[in-house]
Amino acid sequence: MLYDAYQAHNDIFGPIRLMAGTASEWLGYSWLPIGKMPFVRGAAAAMELLSHAGLSHERPDFRIHKVIVDGEEVGVHEQVVASHPFCNLLHFAKDVSRNEARVDEPRVLVVAPLSGHFATLLRGTVETLLPDHDVYLTDWINARDVPLLFGRFELDDFVELIVRFIRHLGPHTHVMAVCQPSVAVLAAVALLAADEDPCQPASMILMGGPIDTRANPTAVNQFAEAHPLHWFERTVITTVPARYPGAFRRVYPGFLQLAGFLSMNFDRHVSAHWTMFRDLARGNGESAAATRAFYNEYSAVMDLPADFYLQTVERVFHRYDLPLGHFTVRGRLVEPGAIRHTALMTVEGERDDVCGPGQTVAAHNLCTSIPPAKKTHHLQLKVGHYGVFHGRRWQTETYPKVKSFIRAQG
């Protein structure tokens, strides 16, 4: 009933948002005699905010069509090179001939989080990597669009899918896990190492991930620990309405995930919208556009498969399976100590209120067989969770270290 109630609310307010958008455009016409009057600008700004107040459940476009390589503009197009009912492996292919391609360009698999937002949230991460790397990305599919005939999707399925994608890309691949999938990526690499698989990655970069949530627990960790698993199943798990392809699939809805994120920093989000309103009312469209673009992306949400979500809560946040040496995949014990040839880099944000500093660097203590020379850690100062992989400090401070680390592994 939870999803149906949300959908009914969304259906009711959809026409209102549409009318608000129309009113905002009409009031903003430059030829309108009263268009520059303060109260008209204020009304137009209010209508624009109302028109964007809803959520989107469709994946936005990446809008990455070109990149500057060695001072020259190069076109970029997206290719799906492997597919799964719940995820596509997306290649950001550069429009260069085989003769022009740089043979030393490292191949990087970016594993996006399956946590309520589409992989387009990593647009800035991909844009920064592209000039120097051959980039692939896990493009997760909204669970409400996956028919029931494709079955369940669990945490073990996540790990196995990463193994499959790494094998698809072949030897010498570098794997970057952004936030939540750090646990699954470490498990996948450990399984490949235990099998002495020739496709073991050259390196793995774990960024702001919950490897050991006992270290410096955040409000997110404390909330998860304070509620038993049956509370999550009873309170936040619901079924997809009949109108969608994934009808009756059990999911953790994206709108609940977003509500949780917003509540963590409610004052900050209110302040951002108030600032956007003032910018619009004053005619400062450029500043307002940047804020609007962020929230348009942030409010595009996707549903998570219920089994994956509940198992992540239980195994990562309740039982600490990985750091305690109990993490299994299909009954097989995951042993990070088996990793010898894959270099390890961890990245944390000083002000991260989702994965506190100390939770990701814990991977170094688990990967006991990786030589010290092939390990490194970077604590990015003055950034929160989002700043670990996006924004000015990611581009100018964190990324150069990541680039150097990848290059050092050959």
Contacts in CASP RR format, 6 or more apart in sequence:
PFRMAT RR
TARGET T0000
AUTHOR 0000-0000-0000
METHOD contacts of the structure
MODEL  1
MLYDAYQAHNDIFGPIRLMAGTASEWLGYSWLPIGKMPFVRGAAAAMELL
SHAGLSHERPDFRIHKVIVDGEEVGVHEQVVASHPFCNLLHFAKDVSRNE
ARVDEPRVLVVAPLSGHFATLLRGTVETLLPDHDVYLTDWINARDVPLLF
GRFELDDFVELIVRFIRHLGPHTHVMAVCQPSVAVLAAVALLAADEDPCQ
PASMILMGGPIDTRANPTAVNQFAEAHPLHWFERTVITTVPARYPGAFRR
VYPGFLQLAGFLSMNFDRHVSAHWTMFRDLARGNGESAAATRAFYNEYSA
VMDLPADFYLQTVERVFHRYDLPLGHFTVRGRLVEPGAIRHTALMTVEGE
RDDVCGPGQTVAAHNLCTSIPPAKKTHHLQLKVGHYGVFHGRRWQTETYP
KVKSFIRAQG
1 238 0 8 1.000
2 238 0 8 1.000
2 253 0 8 1.000
3 238 0 8 1.000
3 239 0 8 1.000
3 240 0 8 1.000
3 241 0 8 1.000
3 251 0 8 1.000
3 253 0 8 1.000
4 241 0 8 1.000
6 253 0 8 1.000
6 255 0 8 1.000
7 241 0 8 1.000
7 243 0 8 1.000
10 54 0 8 1.000
10 55 0 8 1.000
13 53 0 8 1.000
13 54 0 8 1.000
14 54 0 8 1.000
16 50 0 8 1.000
17 50 0 8 1.000
17 51 0 8 1.000
17 52 0 8 1.000
17 53 0 8 1.000
17 54 0 8 1.000
18 51 0 8 1.000
20 47 0 8 1.000
20 48 0 8 1.000
20 50 0 8 1.000
20 51 0 8 1.000
21 47 0 8 1.000
21 48 0 8 1.000
21 50 0 8 1.000
21 51 0 8 1.000
23 43 0 8 1.000
23 44 0 8 1.000
23 47 0 8 1.000
24 44 0 8 1.000
24 45 0 8 1.000
24 47 0 8 1.000
24 48 0 8 1.000
24 51 0 8 1.000
26 32 0 8 1.000
27 35 0 8 1.000
27 40 0 8 1.000
27 41 0 8 1.000
27 43 0 8 1.000
27 44 0 8 1.000
27 47 0 8 1.000
28 35 0 8 1.000
28 40 0 8 1.000
28 41 0 8 1.000
28 44 0 8 1.000
29 35 0 8 1.000
32 40 0 8 1.000
34 40 0 8 1.000
35 41 0 8 1.000
35 44 0 8 1.000
38 281 0 8 1.000
41 280 0 8 1.000
41 281 0 8 1.000
41 282 0 8 1.000
41 283 0 8 1.000
42 277 0 8 1.000
42 280 0 8 1.000
42 281 0 8 1.000
44 280 0 8 1.000
44 281 0 8 1.000
45 277 0 8 1.000
45 278 0 8 1.000
45 280 0 8 1.000
45 281 0 8 1.000
46 277 0 8 1.000
48 280 0 8 1.000
49 273 0 8 1.000
49 276 0 8 1.000
49 277 0 8 1.000
49 280 0 8 1.000
52 292 0 8 1.000
52 295 0 8 1.000
52 296 0 8 1.000
52 299 0 8 1.000
54 299 0 8 1.000
55 255 0 8 1.000
55 258 0 8 1.000
55 299 0 8 1.000
55 300 0 8 1.000
55 301 0 8 1.000
56 296 0 8 1.000
56 299 0 8 1.000
56 300 0 8 1.000
56 301 0 8 1.000
57 142 0 8 1.000
57 144 0 8 1.000
57 300 0 8 1.000
57 301 0 8 1.000
57 302 0 8 1.000
57 303 0 8 1.000
58 300 0 8 1.000
59 118 0 8 1.000
59 119 0 8 1.000
59 120 0 8 1.000
59 139 0 8 1.000
59 142 0 8 1.000
59 300 0 8 1.000
59 302 0 8 1.000
60 118 0 8 1.000
60 120 0 8 1.000
60 296 0 8 1.000
60 297 0 8 1.000
60 300 0 8 1.000
61 120 0 8 1.000
62 78 0 8 1.000
62 92 0 8 1.000
62 120 0 8 1.000
62 123 0 8 1.000
62 126 0 8 1.000
63 123 0 8 1.000
64 76 0 8 1.000
64 78 0 8 1.000
64 92 0 8 1.000
64 123 0 8 1.000
64 126 0 8 1.000
64 127 0 8 1.000
64 130 0 8 1.000
65 75 0 8 1.000
65 76 0 8 1.000
65 77 0 8 1.000
66 73 0 8 1.000
66 74 0 8 1.000
66 75 0 8 1.000
66 76 0 8 1.000
67 73 0 8 1.000
67 74 0 8 1.000
67 75 0 8 1.000
67 76 0 8 1.000
67 94 0 8 1.000
67 127 0 8 1.000
67 130 0 8 1.000
67 131 0 8 1.000
68 74 0 8 1.000
68 131 0 8 1.000
69 94 0 8 1.000
69 131 0 8 1.000
74 94 0 8 1.000
74 95 0 8 1.000
74 96 0 8 1.000
75 94 0 8 1.000
75 95 0 8 1.000
76 92 0 8 1.000
76 93 0 8 1.000
76 94 0 8 1.000
76 95 0 8 1.000
76 130 0 8 1.000
77 92 0 8 1.000
77 93 0 8 1.000
77 95 0 8 1.000
78 90 0 8 1.000
78 91 0 8 1.000
78 92 0 8 1.000
78 93 0 8 1.000
79 90 0 8 1.000
79 91 0 8 1.000
79 93 0 8 1.000
80 88 0 8 1.000
80 89 0 8 1.000
80 90 0 8 1.000
80 91 0 8 1.000
80 139 0 8 1.000
81 89 0 8 1.000
81 90 0 8 1.000
81 91 0 8 1.000
81 136 0 8 1.000
81 168 0 8 1.000
82 88 0 8 1.000
82 89 0 8 1.000
82 164 0 8 1.000
82 165 0 8 1.000
82 168 0 8 1.000
83 89 0 8 1.000
84 161 0 8 1.000
84 164 0 8 1.000
85 141 0 8 1.000
85 146 0 8 1.000
85 150 0 8 1.000
85 151 0 8 1.000
85 153 0 8 1.000
86 140 0 8 1.000
86 141 0 8 1.000
86 143 0 8 1.000
86 146 0 8 1.000
86 150 0 8 1.000
86 153 0 8 1.000
86 157 0 8 1.000
86 161 0 8 1.000
86 305 0 8 1.000
87 138 0 8 1.000
87 139 0 8 1.000
87 140 0 8 1.000
87 141 0 8 1.000
87 161 0 8 1.000
88 138 0 8 1.000
88 139 0 8 1.000
88 141 0 8 1.000
89 136 0 8 1.000
89 137 0 8 1.000
89 138 0 8 1.000
89 139 0 8 1.000
89 165 0 8 1.000
89 168 0 8 1.000
90 119 0 8 1.000
90 136 0 8 1.000
90 137 0 8 1.000
90 138 0 8 1.000
90 139 0 8 1.000
91 135 0 8 1.000
91 136 0 8 1.000
92 126 0 8 1.000
92 130 0 8 1.000
92 135 0 8 1.000
92 136 0 8 1.000
92 137 0 8 1.000
94 101 0 8 1.000
94 130 0 8 1.000
94 134 0 8 1.000
105 132 0 8 1.000
105 133 0 8 1.000
105 134 0 8 1.000
106 132 0 8 1.000
106 133 0 8 1.000
106 134 0 8 1.000
106 172 0 8 1.000
106 174 0 8 1.000
106 202 0 8 1.000
106 406 0 8 1.000
106 407 0 8 1.000
106 410 0 8 1.000
107 133 0 8 1.000
107 134 0 8 1.000
107 136 0 8 1.000
107 169 0 8 1.000
107 172 0 8 1.000
107 173 0 8 1.000
107 174 0 8 1.000
108 129 0 8 1.000
108 133 0 8 1.000
108 134 0 8 1.000
108 135 0 8 1.000
108 136 0 8 1.000
108 173 0 8 1.000
108 174 0 8 1.000
108 175 0 8 1.000
108 176 0 8 1.000
108 406 0 8 1.000
109 136 0 8 1.000
109 137 0 8 1.000
109 138 0 8 1.000
109 165 0 8 1.000
109 166 0 8 1.000
109 169 0 8 1.000
109 173 0 8 1.000
109 174 0 8 1.000
109 175 0 8 1.000
109 176 0 8 1.000
109 201 0 8 1.000
110 122 0 8 1.000
110 125 0 8 1.000
110 126 0 8 1.000
110 129 0 8 1.000
110 135 0 8 1.000
110 136 0 8 1.000
110 137 0 8 1.000
110 138 0 8 1.000
110 176 0 8 1.000
110 178 0 8 1.000
111 138 0 8 1.000
111 162 0 8 1.000
111 175 0 8 1.000
111 176 0 8 1.000
111 177 0 8 1.000
111 178 0 8 1.000
111 181 0 8 1.000
111 184 0 8 1.000
111 185 0 8 1.000
112 119 0 8 1.000
112 121 0 8 1.000
112 122 0 8 1.000
112 137 0 8 1.000
112 138 0 8 1.000
112 139 0 8 1.000
112 140 0 8 1.000
112 178 0 8 1.000
112 181 0 8 1.000
113 178 0 8 1.000
113 179 0 8 1.000
113 180 0 8 1.000
113 181 0 8 1.000
114 140 0 8 1.000
114 158 0 8 1.000
114 180 0 8 1.000
114 181 0 8 1.000
114 304 0 8 1.000
114 308 0 8 1.000
115 179 0 8 1.000
115 180 0 8 1.000
115 257 0 8 1.000
115 304 0 8 1.000
116 252 0 8 1.000
116 254 0 8 1.000
116 257 0 8 1.000
116 258 0 8 1.000
116 301 0 8 1.000
116 302 0 8 1.000
116 303 0 8 1.000
116 304 0 8 1.000
117 257 0 8 1.000
117 258 0 8 1.000
117 297 0 8 1.000
117 298 0 8 1.000
117 300 0 8 1.000
117 301 0 8 1.000
117 302 0 8 1.000
118 139 0 8 1.000
118 140 0 8 1.000
118 142 0 8 1.000
118 300 0 8 1.000
118 302 0 8 1.000
119 137 0 8 1.000
119 138 0 8 1.000
119 139 0 8 1.000
119 140 0 8 1.000
120 297 0 8 1.000
120 300 0 8 1.000
121 297 0 8 1.000
121 298 0 8 1.000
122 137 0 8 1.000
122 178 0 8 1.000
122 389 0 8 1.000
122 390 0 8 1.000
123 297 0 8 1.000
124 389 0 8 1.000
124 390 0 8 1.000
124 391 0 8 1.000
124 394 0 8 1.000
125 178 0 8 1.000
125 389 0 8 1.000
125 390 0 8 1.000
125 394 0 8 1.000
126 135 0 8 1.000
126 137 0 8 1.000
128 394 0 8 1.000
128 395 0 8 1.000
128 399 0 8 1.000
129 135 0 8 1.000
129 399 0 8 1.000
132 403 0 8 1.000
133 174 0 8 1.000
133 406 0 8 1.000
136 165 0 8 1.000
136 169 0 8 1.000
138 161 0 8 1.000
138 162 0 8 1.000
138 165 0 8 1.000
138 181 0 8 1.000
140 302 0 8 1.000
141 302 0 8 1.000
142 302 0 8 1.000
142 303 0 8 1.000
143 153 0 8 1.000
143 240 0 8 1.000
143 246 0 8 1.000
143 249 0 8 1.000
143 251 0 8 1.000
143 302 0 8 1.000
143 303 0 8 1.000
143 304 0 8 1.000
143 305 0 8 1.000
144 240 0 8 1.000
144 244 0 8 1.000
144 245 0 8 1.000
144 246 0 8 1.000
144 249 0 8 1.000
144 251 0 8 1.000
144 302 0 8 1.000
144 303 0 8 1.000
145 244 0 8 1.000
145 245 0 8 1.000
145 246 0 8 1.000
146 153 0 8 1.000
146 245 0 8 1.000
146 246 0 8 1.000
146 249 0 8 1.000
146 305 0 8 1.000
147 245 0 8 1.000
147 246 0 8 1.000
147 247 0 8 1.000
147 249 0 8 1.000
148 246 0 8 1.000
148 247 0 8 1.000
148 248 0 8 1.000
148 249 0 8 1.000
152 305 0 8 1.000
152 307 0 8 1.000
153 305 0 8 1.000
153 307 0 8 1.000
153 308 0 8 1.000
154 305 0 8 1.000
154 307 0 8 1.000
154 308 0 8 1.000
154 311 0 8 1.000
155 184 0 8 1.000
155 307 0 8 1.000
155 308 0 8 1.000
155 311 0 8 1.000
155 312 0 8 1.000
155 315 0 8 1.000
156 311 0 8 1.000
156 329 0 8 1.000
156 330 0 8 1.000
157 308 0 8 1.000
158 181 0 8 1.000
158 184 0 8 1.000
158 308 0 8 1.000
159 184 0 8 1.000
159 187 0 8 1.000
159 188 0 8 1.000
159 191 0 8 1.000
159 329 0 8 1.000
160 188 0 8 1.000
160 329 0 8 1.000
160 330 0 8 1.000
162 175 0 8 1.000
162 181 0 8 1.000
162 184 0 8 1.000
162 185 0 8 1.000
162 188 0 8 1.000
163 188 0 8 1.000
163 191 0 8 1.000
163 192 0 8 1.000
166 173 0 8 1.000
166 175 0 8 1.000
166 188 0 8 1.000
166 189 0 8 1.000
166 192 0 8 1.000
166 199 0 8 1.000
166 201 0 8 1.000
167 197 0 8 1.000
167 199 0 8 1.000
169 199 0 8 1.000
170 199 0 8 1.000
171 198 0 8 1.000
171 199 0 8 1.000
171 200 0 8 1.000
171 202 0 8 1.000
172 202 0 8 1.000
172 410 0 8 1.000
173 199 0 8 1.000
173 201 0 8 1.000
173 202 0 8 1.000
174 201 0 8 1.000
174 202 0 8 1.000
174 203 0 8 1.000
174 204 0 8 1.000
174 205 0 8 1.000
174 406 0 8 1.000
174 409 0 8 1.000
175 185 0 8 1.000
175 189 0 8 1.000
175 201 0 8 1.000
175 203 0 8 1.000
175 204 0 8 1.000
175 205 0 8 1.000
176 204 0 8 1.000
176 205 0 8 1.000
176 207 0 8 1.000
176 402 0 8 1.000
177 184 0 8 1.000
177 185 0 8 1.000
177 186 0 8 1.000
177 204 0 8 1.000
177 205 0 8 1.000
177 206 0 8 1.000
177 207 0 8 1.000
177 209 0 8 1.000
178 207 0 8 1.000
178 208 0 8 1.000
178 388 0 8 1.000
178 389 0 8 1.000
179 207 0 8 1.000
179 208 0 8 1.000
179 209 0 8 1.000
179 354 0 8 1.000
179 355 0 8 1.000
179 385 0 8 1.000
179 388 0 8 1.000
179 389 0 8 1.000
180 209 0 8 1.000
180 210 0 8 1.000
180 312 0 8 1.000
182 206 0 8 1.000
182 207 0 8 1.000
182 208 0 8 1.000
182 209 0 8 1.000
182 210 0 8 1.000
182 211 0 8 1.000
182 360 0 8 1.000
182 363 0 8 1.000
183 209 0 8 1.000
183 210 0 8 1.000
183 211 0 8 1.000
183 312 0 8 1.000
183 316 0 8 1.000
183 322 0 8 1.000
183 327 0 8 1.000
185 204 0 8 1.000
185 206 0 8 1.000
186 204 0 8 1.000
186 206 0 8 1.000
186 211 0 8 1.000
186 322 0 8 1.000
186 336 0 8 1.000
186 363 0 8 1.000
186 366 0 8 1.000
186 367 0 8 1.000
187 322 0 8 1.000
187 327 0 8 1.000
187 329 0 8 1.000
187 334 0 8 1.000
189 200 0 8 1.000
189 201 0 8 1.000
189 204 0 8 1.000
189 339 0 8 1.000
189 342 0 8 1.000
190 334 0 8 1.000
190 335 0 8 1.000
190 336 0 8 1.000
190 337 0 8 1.000
190 338 0 8 1.000
190 339 0 8 1.000
191 329 0 8 1.000
191 332 0 8 1.000
191 334 0 8 1.000
192 199 0 8 1.000
192 200 0 8 1.000
192 201 0 8 1.000
193 200 0 8 1.000
193 337 0 8 1.000
193 338 0 8 1.000
193 339 0 8 1.000
193 340 0 8 1.000
193 341 0 8 1.000
193 342 0 8 1.000
194 335 0 8 1.000
194 338 0 8 1.000
200 339 0 8 1.000
200 341 0 8 1.000
200 342 0 8 1.000
201 342 0 8 1.000
202 342 0 8 1.000
202 343 0 8 1.000
202 406 0 8 1.000
202 409 0 8 1.000
202 410 0 8 1.000
203 342 0 8 1.000
203 343 0 8 1.000
203 344 0 8 1.000
203 345 0 8 1.000
203 405 0 8 1.000
203 406 0 8 1.000
203 409 0 8 1.000
204 342 0 8 1.000
204 343 0 8 1.000
204 344 0 8 1.000
204 345 0 8 1.000
205 345 0 8 1.000
205 346 0 8 1.000
205 347 0 8 1.000
205 402 0 8 1.000
205 405 0 8 1.000
205 406 0 8 1.000
206 344 0 8 1.000
206 345 0 8 1.000
206 346 0 8 1.000
206 347 0 8 1.000
206 360 0 8 1.000
206 363 0 8 1.000
207 346 0 8 1.000
207 347 0 8 1.000
207 348 0 8 1.000
207 360 0 8 1.000
207 388 0 8 1.000
207 389 0 8 1.000
208 346 0 8 1.000
208 347 0 8 1.000
208 348 0 8 1.000
208 349 0 8 1.000
208 352 0 8 1.000
208 354 0 8 1.000
208 355 0 8 1.000
208 356 0 8 1.000
208 359 0 8 1.000
208 360 0 8 1.000
208 385 0 8 1.000
208 388 0 8 1.000
209 355 0 8 1.000
209 359 0 8 1.000
209 360 0 8 1.000
210 221 0 8 1.000
210 316 0 8 1.000
210 317 0 8 1.000
210 355 0 8 1.000
210 359 0 8 1.000
210 360 0 8 1.000
211 322 0 8 1.000
211 323 0 8 1.000
211 359 0 8 1.000
211 360 0 8 1.000
211 361 0 8 1.000
211 362 0 8 1.000
211 363 0 8 1.000
211 366 0 8 1.000
212 320 0 8 1.000
212 322 0 8 1.000
212 323 0 8 1.000
212 358 0 8 1.000
212 359 0 8 1.000
212 362 0 8 1.000
213 221 0 8 1.000
213 224 0 8 1.000
213 316 0 8 1.000
213 317 0 8 1.000
213 320 0 8 1.000
213 355 0 8 1.000
213 359 0 8 1.000
214 320 0 8 1.000
214 323 0 8 1.000
215 356 0 8 1.000
215 358 0 8 1.000
215 359 0 8 1.000
215 362 0 8 1.000
216 356 0 8 1.000
216 357 0 8 1.000
216 358 0 8 1.000
216 359 0 8 1.000
217 225 0 8 1.000
217 356 0 8 1.000
218 352 0 8 1.000
218 353 0 8 1.000
218 354 0 8 1.000
218 355 0 8 1.000
218 356 0 8 1.000
219 264 0 8 1.000
219 353 0 8 1.000
220 264 0 8 1.000
220 353 0 8 1.000
220 354 0 8 1.000
220 355 0 8 1.000
221 317 0 8 1.000
224 313 0 8 1.000
224 317 0 8 1.000
224 318 0 8 1.000
225 317 0 8 1.000
225 318 0 8 1.000
229 310 0 8 1.000
229 313 0 8 1.000
229 314 0 8 1.000
229 318 0 8 1.000
232 309 0 8 1.000
232 310 0 8 1.000
232 313 0 8 1.000
233 306 0 8 1.000
233 310 0 8 1.000
236 252 0 8 1.000
236 253 0 8 1.000
236 256 0 8 1.000
237 250 0 8 1.000
237 251 0 8 1.000
237 252 0 8 1.000
237 306 0 8 1.000
237 309 0 8 1.000
237 310 0 8 1.000
238 250 0 8 1.000
238 251 0 8 1.000
238 253 0 8 1.000
239 248 0 8 1.000
239 249 0 8 1.000
239 250 0 8 1.000
239 251 0 8 1.000
240 246 0 8 1.000
240 247 0 8 1.000
240 248 0 8 1.000
240 249 0 8 1.000
240 251 0 8 1.000
240 303 0 8 1.000
241 247 0 8 1.000
242 248 0 8 1.000
249 305 0 8 1.000
249 306 0 8 1.000
250 305 0 8 1.000
250 306 0 8 1.000
250 307 0 8 1.000
251 303 0 8 1.000
251 304 0 8 1.000
251 305 0 8 1.000
251 306 0 8 1.000
252 303 0 8 1.000
252 304 0 8 1.000
252 305 0 8 1.000
252 306 0 8 1.000
252 309 0 8 1.000
252 310 0 8 1.000
253 301 0 8 1.000
253 303 0 8 1.000
254 301 0 8 1.000
254 302 0 8 1.000
254 303 0 8 1.000
254 304 0 8 1.000
255 301 0 8 1.000
257 301 0 8 1.000
257 304 0 8 1.000
258 298 0 8 1.000
258 299 0 8 1.000
258 301 0 8 1.000
262 269 0 8 1.000
264 353 0 8 1.000
265 353 0 8 1.000
272 291 0 8 1.000
272 295 0 8 1.000
273 291 0 8 1.000
273 295 0 8 1.000
275 287 0 8 1.000
275 291 0 8 1.000
276 287 0 8 1.000
276 288 0 8 1.000
276 291 0 8 1.000
276 292 0 8 1.000
279 285 0 8 1.000
279 287 0 8 1.000
279 288 0 8 1.000
279 291 0 8 1.000
280 288 0 8 1.000
315 321 0 8 1.000
315 322 0 8 1.000
315 327 0 8 1.000
316 322 0 8 1.000
319 326 0 8 1.000
321 327 0 8 1.000
321 328 0 8 1.000
322 334 0 8 1.000
322 336 0 8 1.000
322 366 0 8 1.000
323 362 0 8 1.000
323 366 0 8 1.000
325 333 0 8 1.000
325 334 0 8 1.000
325 335 0 8 1.000
326 333 0 8 1.000
327 333 0 8 1.000
327 334 0 8 1.000
328 334 0 8 1.000
336 363 0 8 1.000
336 366 0 8 1.000
336 367 0 8 1.000
336 368 0 8 1.000
337 366 0 8 1.000
337 367 0 8 1.000
337 368 0 8 1.000
337 369 0 8 1.000
338 369 0 8 1.000
339 367 0 8 1.000
339 369 0 8 1.000
339 370 0 8 1.000
340 369 0 8 1.000
340 370 0 8 1.000
342 370 0 8 1.000
342 374 0 8 1.000
343 370 0 8 1.000
343 374 0 8 1.000
343 375 0 8 1.000
343 405 0 8 1.000
343 408 0 8 1.000
343 409 0 8 1.000
344 363 0 8 1.000
344 364 0 8 1.000
344 367 0 8 1.000
344 370 0 8 1.000
344 374 0 8 1.000
344 375 0 8 1.000
344 376 0 8 1.000
345 375 0 8 1.000
345 376 0 8 1.000
345 377 0 8 1.000
345 378 0 8 1.000
345 402 0 8 1.000
345 405 0 8 1.000
346 360 0 8 1.000
346 361 0 8 1.000
346 363 0 8 1.000
346 364 0 8 1.000
346 376 0 8 1.000
346 377 0 8 1.000
346 378 0 8 1.000
347 360 0 8 1.000
347 377 0 8 1.000
347 378 0 8 1.000
347 379 0 8 1.000
347 380 0 8 1.000
347 388 0 8 1.000
347 398 0 8 1.000
347 402 0 8 1.000
348 355 0 8 1.000
348 356 0 8 1.000
348 357 0 8 1.000
348 358 0 8 1.000
348 359 0 8 1.000
348 360 0 8 1.000
348 361 0 8 1.000
348 377 0 8 1.000
348 378 0 8 1.000
348 379 0 8 1.000
348 380 0 8 1.000
348 388 0 8 1.000
349 356 0 8 1.000
349 357 0 8 1.000
349 379 0 8 1.000
349 380 0 8 1.000
349 381 0 8 1.000
349 383 0 8 1.000
349 384 0 8 1.000
349 385 0 8 1.000
349 387 0 8 1.000
349 388 0 8 1.000
350 357 0 8 1.000
350 379 0 8 1.000
350 380 0 8 1.000
350 381 0 8 1.000
350 382 0 8 1.000
350 383 0 8 1.000
350 384 0 8 1.000
351 382 0 8 1.000
351 383 0 8 1.000
351 384 0 8 1.000
352 383 0 8 1.000
352 384 0 8 1.000
352 385 0 8 1.000
352 388 0 8 1.000
353 384 0 8 1.000
353 385 0 8 1.000
354 385 0 8 1.000
355 385 0 8 1.000
357 379 0 8 1.000
361 377 0 8 1.000
364 375 0 8 1.000
364 377 0 8 1.000
367 375 0 8 1.000
374 409 0 8 1.000
376 401 0 8 1.000
376 405 0 8 1.000
378 398 0 8 1.000
378 401 0 8 1.000
378 402 0 8 1.000
380 387 0 8 1.000
380 388 0 8 1.000
380 393 0 8 1.000
380 394 0 8 1.000
380 397 0 8 1.000
380 398 0 8 1.000
381 393 0 8 1.000
382 393 0 8 1.000
383 393 0 8 1.000
383 394 0 8 1.000
387 393 0 8 1.000
387 394 0 8 1.000
388 394 0 8 1.000
388 398 0 8 1.000
389 398 0 8 1.000
END
